Amino acid sequence: MKTEVKVPAVGESITEATIGAWMKKSGESVKRNDVLMLLETDKASVEVVAENDGVLTIQAEAGSTVKIGATVATLDSDLKATATIMSPAKKTETPTPVLEAVASASSALMGLSASGPAVQRIVAENNIDTSKIQSTGKDGRFTKADVMNATSSSSVIPASPQAKAPAPVYVPAGLSKQGDKKLVPMTTIRKKIAERLVQAQHNAAMLTTFNEIDMTKLNELRAKYKDTFKEKYGVGLGFMGIFAKASIEALKAFPTANAYLQGDNIEYHNYYNIGIAVSTEKGLMVPVIKDADQMSISQIELSIRDFALKARDGKISVDDMQNGTFTITNGGVFGSLMSTPILNAPQSAILGMHKIEDRAVVVTTAKGKEIQVRPMMYVALSYDHRMLDGKEAVSLLVKIKEGVEDPERLLLEI
């Protein structure tokens, strides 16, 4: 009995996908629920499994863009498996003397062209056949000693009275030892990321405001409780959980930053779905922590860890990335000191975290103002100026700053 393997519907508005890779070979026998292929949509990667036992016949190769519902393979329970693991055949041909001579001469010319002008001058003046001498320099270059020793050997070609010394040989411009350039098609996910980023810049009046956060108290809190926290909840006490909580409190005070612009209307949300930007091999993804305002710090940290593991394994689903109302991205993990994050449409605001660095700052103490070295982080809030005025955006970022700088007050919700 033969059944068709079709591209499944993987999300609303998704009309096509790319076959990322086949997990099984054509002609191979598979069992029900075996993973057949990895399907890349414009939002996530999806595993397609076999619905029954049978021998697989692939009809669309990896890298092909296919429509939702299209048949890409068949499973036949009446066939016998024919796929075998083939080892590469060993080449038995030996190069001909002519090819050996050409290869030797080519290698010699490359080595000479990479050598210094003094070496090239000696070769030219003494009419040395570089294909007959051994180069000892780096990357096949001839040294001065190589060519000087060759002047008394048979490598010197007698020159006729009328012959002119050959000009130095150079590699033509544009060639590289690393190889030629190549074109690689963008994946469906990468194309969608590019499309959404350009769309966000074209369709929104995007503006960014900056501030800096003193991380002293949060660092002290983490140092004091990180071991107890991990022992109790099984996850590390990171920065993201605190920043998510601080952002939620700020969004409650400025609800427009948690809203969408829908035509001439503003769609306000009475829930807080916080997107956490995650970098993967396939590109940037933003899984969403649903109802994050109802979660504890430990629950948020556990959700972030689970998303990170799913991203690593390519198992983030379309549902994981839908219905976000506000996004947080942390370029600091890659060493970024400051950046202007791009809106994650249709959201109206995004928070950018950055690298923590010790800096000299003026601090007010009981003795007055002092210069102290503090761990500081620049933060950025990009927002849609059509929805938020500058005063609202700046005030929202200041409220996030206040929450992170005084985490005890944040946790007590006062």
C-alpha positions in Angstrom: 0.0 0.0 0.0 1.4 3.4 -1.0 0.7 6.6 1.0 1.8 10.2 0.2 4.0 12.3 2.4 2.6 15.8 2.2 3.9 19.1 3.5 1.7 19.7 6.6 0.0 23.0 7.5 2.3 24.5 10.2 0.7 27.8 11.0 -1.7 30.5 10.0 -0.7 32.5 6.9 2.2 30.1 6.0 1.8 29.0 2.4 5.2 27.5 1.7 8.3 26.0 3.3 11.8 24.7 2.6 12.9 21.1 3.0 15.9 21.7 5.3 17.1 18.1 5.4 15.9 14.5 4.9 16.5 12.4 7.9 16.0 9.2 5.9 17.2 8.1 2.5 15.2 7.3 -0.6 14.7 3.5 -0.7 15.1 3.2 3.1 12.6 1.3 5.3 11.1 3.5 8.0 8.8 2.9 10.9 5.7 4.8 12.0 6.6 8.1 13.8 10.2 8.1 12.5 11.3 11.6 11.6 11.4 11.8 7.8 12.5 15.4 7.2 13.1 18.8 8.8 10.9 21.4 7.3 11.9 25.1 7.6 9.1 27.6 7.5 9.4 31.4 7.7 8.9 31.2 11.5 10.3 27.9 12.7 11.7 24.4 11.9 9.2 21.5 12.0 9.8 17.8 12.1 7.7 15.7 9.7 7.2 12.1 10.9 6.0 9.0 9.0 2.3 8.2 9.5 2.9 4.5 8.8 5.6 1.9 8.1 7.0 1.6 4.5 9.8 2.2 2.1 10.5 5.9 1.5 10.7 7.3 -2.0 11.8 11.0 -2.0 10.3 13.2 -4.7 11.6 16.7 -3.6 15.2 17.2 -2.7 16.6 19.0 0.4 16.7 22.7 -0.2 13.5 22.7 -2.4 10.8 25.3 -1.6 7.5 23.5 -1.6 3.8 24.6 -1.1 1.8 23.6 1.9 -0.1 20.4 1.0 2.4 19.4 -1.7 3.5 15.7 -2.0 7.2 15.4 -1.4 7.6 11.7 -1.0 5.7 8.3 -0.8 5.7 5.4 1.7 5.1 2.0 0.2 4.5 -0.9 2.6 4.8 -3.5 -0.2 8.3 -2.5 -1.3 11.6 -3.8 0.0 14.3 -1.4 1.2 17.0 -0.8 -1.4 19.0 2.0 0.3 22.5 1.0 1.3 25.4 2.9 2.8 27.9 3.3 0.0 31.5 4.0 0.8 33.3 6.4 -1.5 35.1 4.7 -4.4 38.8 5.0 -4.3 40.4 6.6 -7.2 42.8 4.3 -8.9 43.9 6.5 -11.7 47.5 7.8 -11.5 48.3 11.1 -13.0 50.1 11.1 -16.3 53.6 12.6 -16.6 52.2 15.6 -18.4 49.7 16.3 -15.7 52.4 15.9 -13.0 54.6 18.4 -14.9 51.8 20.9 -15.2 50.9 20.6 -11.5 54.5 21.0 -10.5 55.0 24.1 -12.7 51.7 25.6 -11.4 52.7 25.0 -7.8 56.2 26.6 -8.5 54.6 29.7 -10.1 52.3 30.2 -7.2 55.2 29.8 -4.8 57.3 32.3 -6.8 54.6 34.8 -7.1 54.1 34.9 -3.4 57.8 35.3 -2.8 59.6 38.6 -2.2 60.9 40.9 -5.0 64.5 40.0 -4.2 63.9 36.3 -4.8 62.0 37.0 -8.0 65.0 39.1 -9.2 67.5 36.3 -8.5 65.3 33.8 -10.4 65.0 36.2 -13.4 68.7 37.1 -13.5 69.8 33.5 -13.3 67.1 31.9 -15.4 66.2 29.4 -12.6 63.7 26.7 -13.3 61.7 26.9 -10.0 59.8 23.7 -10.8 63.0 21.8 -10.1 63.8 23.2 -6.7 62.2 22.8 -3.3 60.6 25.8 -1.5 61.2 26.0 2.3 59.3 29.2 3.0 55.8 29.6 4.5 52.8 28.6 2.2 55.2 27.3 -0.5 57.2 30.5 -0.9 60.8 30.4 -2.1 63.4 31.9 0.2 66.5 33.7 -0.9 68.6 30.7 0.3 66.4 28.3 -1.9 67.2 30.2 -5.1 70.8 31.0 -4.2 71.5 27.3 -3.7 69.9 26.6 -7.1 72.2 28.9 -9.0 74.9 26.3 -9.0 72.6 23.3 -9.8 70.9 22.0 -12.9 67.9 24.1 -12.1 69.5 27.0 -14.0 68.4 27.0 -17.6 71.1 28.1 -20.1 70.0 31.3 -21.8 70.5 31.9 -25.5 72.4 35.1 -26.4 69.3 36.7 -27.8 67.0 35.5 -25.0 65.7 38.1 -22.5 65.3 37.4 -18.8 61.7 36.3 -18.1 59.6 38.8 -16.2 58.5 38.0 -12.6 55.3 35.9 -12.5 52.4 37.3 -10.5 49.0 35.7 -9.6 46.2 37.5 -11.6 44.2 39.9 -9.5 41.0 38.5 -8.0 42.3 34.9 -7.5 42.6 33.5 -4.0 44.1 30.4 -2.4 40.9 30.2 -0.3 38.8 29.3 -3.4 36.3 31.0 -5.6 33.2 32.8 -4.4 29.9 30.9 -4.2 26.2 31.7 -4.0 24.1 30.0 -1.4 20.3 30.4 -1.4 18.8 32.1 1.7 16.8 29.7 3.9 13.1 30.4 4.3 13.6 31.6 7.9 16.4 34.0 6.9 14.3 35.4 4.0 11.5 36.0 6.4 13.7 37.6 9.0 15.1 40.0 6.3 11.6 40.8 5.1 10.3 41.5 8.6 13.2 43.7 9.6 12.9 45.9 6.5 9.1 46.0 7.0 9.6 47.2 10.6 11.9 50.0 9.4 9.6 51.1 6.5 6.2 50.9 8.3 7.0 52.3 11.7 8.3 55.7 12.9 11.0 54.0 14.9 13.1 55.9 17.5 15.5 54.7 20.2 16.1 56.1 23.6 19.0 55.1 25.9 19.8 54.9 29.6 22.3 53.1 31.8 21.6 50.8 34.8 23.8 50.4 37.9 23.9 46.6 38.3 25.5 46.6 41.8 22.5 45.5 43.8 21.4 42.9 41.3 24.9 41.5 41.2 24.9 41.3 45.0 21.5 39.6 45.0 22.6 37.0 42.5 25.9 36.4 44.3 24.0 35.9 47.6 21.2 33.6 46.4 22.4 32.0 43.2 23.4 28.7 44.8 20.2 28.4 46.8 18.1 29.4 43.8 19.6 26.8 41.6 19.4 24.1 44.2 15.7 24.8 44.7 14.5 25.4 41.2 17.1 23.6 39.1 18.0 26.7 37.0 20.4 29.5 37.3 19.4 32.9 38.5 20.1 35.0 35.5 19.5 38.7 34.5 16.7 38.0 32.1 14.1 37.0 34.7 14.6 40.3 36.6 14.5 42.4 33.4 11.3 40.7 32.3 9.7 41.4 35.7 10.9 45.1 35.6 9.6 45.4 32.0 6.2 44.1 33.0 5.8 46.6 35.8 6.8 49.4 33.4 4.3 48.1 30.7 1.6 48.2 33.3 2.4 51.9 33.9 2.6 52.6 30.1 0.2 50.2 28.4 0.7 51.7 24.9 4.1 50.0 24.8 2.3 46.6 25.2 -0.1 47.3 22.4 -0.4 47.0 18.6 -1.3 49.6 16.0 -4.2 48.2 13.9 -5.0 50.7 11.1 -6.4 53.8 12.9 -6.9 51.9 16.1 -4.7 50.9 19.0 -5.2 47.3 20.2 -4.4 47.2 24.0 -3.6 43.9 25.7 -4.6 42.9 29.2 -1.9 40.3 29.2 1.9 40.4 29.0 3.5 38.0 26.6 7.2 38.7 26.7 9.3 37.6 23.6 12.9 36.6 24.3 15.2 36.9 21.3 17.3 33.7 20.9 20.2 33.4 18.4 20.3 30.1 16.5 22.3 28.7 13.6 19.3 29.4 11.3 18.9 33.0 12.5 17.2 35.1 15.2 14.0 33.6 16.7 11.8 35.2 19.3 9.9 32.6 21.4 7.2 34.1 23.6 6.7 33.5 27.4 2.9 33.7 27.6 1.3 35.4 30.6 4.7 36.2 32.1 3.1 38.6 34.6 1.5 35.5 36.2 4.9 33.8 36.6 7.6 33.9 39.2 11.2 34.7 38.5 12.1 31.0 38.6 9.3 30.1 36.2 10.5 32.8 33.7 14.1 31.5 34.0 12.9 27.9 33.4 10.9 29.0 30.4 14.0 30.8 28.9 16.1 27.7 29.5 13.6 25.4 27.8 13.4 27.8 24.8 17.2 27.8 24.6 17.3 24.0 24.5 14.6 23.9 21.9 16.4 26.5 19.8 19.6 24.5 20.0 17.8 21.3 18.8 15.8 23.2 16.1 12.5 22.4 17.8 11.0 25.8 18.4 7.5 25.6 17.0 5.3 28.3 15.3 3.1 28.4 18.4 6.1 29.2 20.6 6.6 32.5 18.6 3.1 33.8 18.3 1.2 36.6 20.2 4.1 38.4 21.8 3.3 41.9 23.1 6.8 43.1 24.0 10.3 41.8 23.3 13.7 41.8 25.1 16.9 41.1 23.3 20.4 40.8 24.9 23.3 41.7 22.7 25.5 41.8 25.8 26.0 38.0 25.6 28.0 38.6 22.4 29.9 41.6 23.8 27.8 44.4 22.4 28.2 47.6 24.4 25.3 49.5 22.7 22.9 49.0 19.9 19.5 50.1 18.5 17.2 47.1 18.4 14.7 46.9 15.6 11.0 46.5 16.4 9.4 43.1 16.3 6.3 44.0 14.3 3.4 44.5 15.1 4.8 45.3 18.6 5.3 48.9 19.5 8.5 48.6 21.6 11.6 46.4 22.2 14.2 46.5 25.0 17.8 46.0 24.3 20.2 44.8 27.0 24.0 45.1 26.6 27.4 44.1 28.1 28.1 45.0 31.7 31.3 47.0 32.2 32.9 48.6 35.2 32.9 52.4 34.8 33.6 55.3 37.0 30.4 57.0 38.0 29.3 59.8 40.4 27.4 58.3 43.3 25.6 60.2 46.1 26.5 58.8 49.5 26.0 60.0 53.1 29.3 61.9 52.7 28.2 63.6 49.5 29.1 62.9 45.9 31.8 60.4 45.2 33.4 58.8 42.2 33.1 55.0 42.4 33.7 52.1 40.0 30.3 50.4 39.4 29.1 47.6 37.1 27.1 49.5 34.5 24.9 48.4 31.6 23.6 50.5 28.7 20.0 49.8 27.8 18.0 50.9 24.8 14.3 51.1 24.1 13.3 51.3 20.5 9.6 52.3 20.0 7.1 53.3 17.4 6.8 57.1 17.7 3.3 56.9 16.1 2.1 55.3 19.4 4.4 56.4 22.1 5.6 60.0 22.7 9.2 60.6 23.8 8.1 61.3 27.3 6.3 58.0 27.6 9.2 56.0 26.1 11.8 57.7 28.3 9.7 57.3 31.4 9.1 53.6 30.6 12.8 53.0 30.3 13.5 54.9 33.5 11.0 52.7 35.3 12.7 49.5 34.0 16.0 51.0 35.3 14.5 51.7 38.7 13.2 48.2 39.0 16.5 46.5 38.1 18.6 48.9 40.3 16.3 48.1 43.3 15.4 44.4 42.8 14.0 43.9 46.4 11.4 46.6 45.8 10.6 45.0 42.4 10.0 41.6 43.9 7.8 43.1 46.6 5.9 45.0 43.9 6.1 48.3 45.7 
